[in-house]
Amino acid sequence: MLVLGRSQVESLLDVDALIDDLAAAMADFSAGRASVPDRVAALVPERDGFLAAMPGFLPSAGVLMTKLVSLFPHNDGVQLPTHQALIVAFDPDTGEPTALLDGTAITAARTGACSALSARLLAREDATVLAVLGTGVQARSHARAICRVRPIRQIRVAGRDPAKAAALAEELSAVLEAEVRAVVGYAEALDGADIAAATTHAVEPVIRRPWLTPGVHITSVGFNPAGREVDAATVAEALVCVESRQASLAPLPAGSNDLLAPIRDGLITADHVHAELGELIAGSKPGRTSPDQITLYKSVGTAVQDAAATALVVAAARERSIGEQITLR
């Protein structure tokens, strides 16, 4: 069995290749060519946390895998990530375990890359201003990935802790060509933004309709069973796209309160979900239809994304002879 640690996974992940591979994986998923059941989770209520299992089979990439991922929101997000994960890959012909790798880096990278894919599909081509809401691992991943698909010239960072927002802005300034600055609040970050990346554990929405500029594309990846990132008015007005209708509308912990709450309150129906990313890629559903249209990609995360990233990493590791081989039996 091949074993890969976090630093090795990070060195092997090519974000541009990952965005392209995710496009193929999401198209396979929506066409029914992948097997991805809803995740299940064991709850740890005293820490507001859970441990989830996410199996998936992506035949086109030759990957059978499962991810075990914990979400503990009271971790600081940087020294100790809120999301921590392991991935085990299996031989799809025999079921034999073939690789064990850090899933924390893959979760961060594939989530940001899939948001970048949504921006490539839905954001205006002339989008230059990015609002990053949140200051953790996903905020970093999103800023780096979205800059690869749109000509971002300015990034505004906002979070609950101004010191963390300032530190993240300084960090991103060193690695990105865009001007990056911290701002005092979510409303200021969103004012005039062409793309908004919400990466928080918010209870109250950090995306609110009065704060949005016409034509903005929103990516929302935050999860909190006690709250939501996007207000109902935004959801109701936006062209809403997801990875999986089934997963996003399933009961928690698989589904999204951002969609389930306005459905429960009668503001929208399940039919308000316009498309899966895979349907946009295949051309069976249209994307943006006007420059002023608000578009929303609400992510809950699916194992098909992890499978695509795992295939990329394991292939690169074998090609470059990186990682340790161990024997279990």
Secondary structure, DSSP 4 states (H G I P E B T S, - for coil): -EEE-HHHHHHH--HHHHHHHHHHHHHHHHTT-SB-PPPEEEEEGGGTEEEEEEEEEEGGGTEEEEEEEEE-TTS-SSSS-SEEEEEEEE-TTT--EEEEEE-HHHHHHHHHHHHHHHHHHHS-TT--EEEEE--SHHHHHHHHHHTTTS---EEEEE-S-HHHHHHHHHHHHTT-SSEEEE-SSHHHHHTT-SEEEE----SS-SB-GGGPPTT-EEEE----TT--SB-HHHHHHSEEEES-HHHHTSSTTTS-HHHHHHHHTTSS-GGGEEEEHHHHHHTSS----STT--EEEE----HHHHHHHHHHHHHHHHHHT-SEE----
